């Protein structure tokens, strides 16, 4: 029987090398993603109903809010570190 080769998950290999792999599992990522999801939902409803440009505008404003909230949470330490390993 021949020896089978095992594939190593890149994220596990990165952990072995001392790199931190987070895959976006941070409060900043979750908050931004959920607000953006709601924004696209509201904007889609605004386009389907008419189109109702006020509701669509609320969706666009929510999308901008998602970006701001994500960035503020990153700066306050609730996001992934932006430092790169050399």
C-alpha positions in Angstrom: 0.0 0.0 0.0 1.3 3.4 -0.8 1.5 6.1 1.8 -1.3 8.7 1.5 -0.4 12.4 1.6 -2.2 14.5 4.0 -3.2 18.1 3.2 -2.6 20.5 6.0 -5.2 23.3 6.4 -3.4 26.7 5.7 -4.9 28.2 8.9 -3.5 25.4 11.0 -0.1 25.8 9.4 -0.3 29.6 10.1 -1.0 28.9 13.7 2.0 26.6 13.9 4.2 29.4 12.5 3.0 31.8 15.2 0.6 33.8 13.1 -2.9 34.6 14.4 -5.7 33.6 12.2 -9.0 35.1 13.2 -11.2 34.7 10.0 -13.1 37.9 11.0 -14.6 36.4 14.2 -14.4 39.8 16.0 -17.2 42.0 17.4 -16.3 44.6 14.8 -16.7 42.2 12.0 -20.0 40.8 13.3 -21.5 44.3 14.0 -20.5 45.6 10.6 -21.8 42.5 8.8 -25.1 42.5 10.6 -25.8 46.2 10.0 -24.8 45.8 6.3 -27.1 42.8 5.9 -30.0 44.8 7.4 -29.0 47.8 5.1 -29.2 45.6 2.0 -32.5 44.2 3.1 -34.0 47.7 3.7 -32.6 49.0 0.4 -34.0 46.0 -1.5 -37.4 46.6 0.0 -37.2 50.2 -1.0 -36.5 49.2 -4.6 -39.2 46.6 -4.8 -41.9 48.8 -3.3 -42.3 51.4 -6.0 -39.3 52.2 -6.0 -39.5 54.2 -2.7 -36.4 56.3 -2.8 -36.7 57.4 0.9 -36.5 53.8 2.1 -33.7 53.1 -0.3 -31.8 56.1 1.0 -32.3 54.8 4.6 -30.7 51.5 3.4 -27.7 53.4 1.9 -27.4 55.4 5.1 -27.4 52.2 7.1 -24.6 50.8 4.9 -22.5 53.9 5.6 -23.3 53.4 9.3 -22.0 49.8 9.1 -18.7 51.0 7.7 -18.4 53.7 10.5 -19.3 51.3 13.3 -16.9 48.7 12.0 -14.0 51.2 11.9 -14.8 52.6 15.3 -14.9 49.2 16.9 -11.6 48.3 15.2 -10.0 51.5 16.6 -11.3 50.8 20.1 -9.7 47.4 20.1 -12.7 45.1 19.2 -11.4 44.2 15.8 -8.5 42.2 14.4 -5.1 43.6 14.8 -3.8 45.4 11.6 -0.2 44.6 12.4 1.4 42.3 9.8 3.9 39.6 10.6 7.3 40.0 8.8 
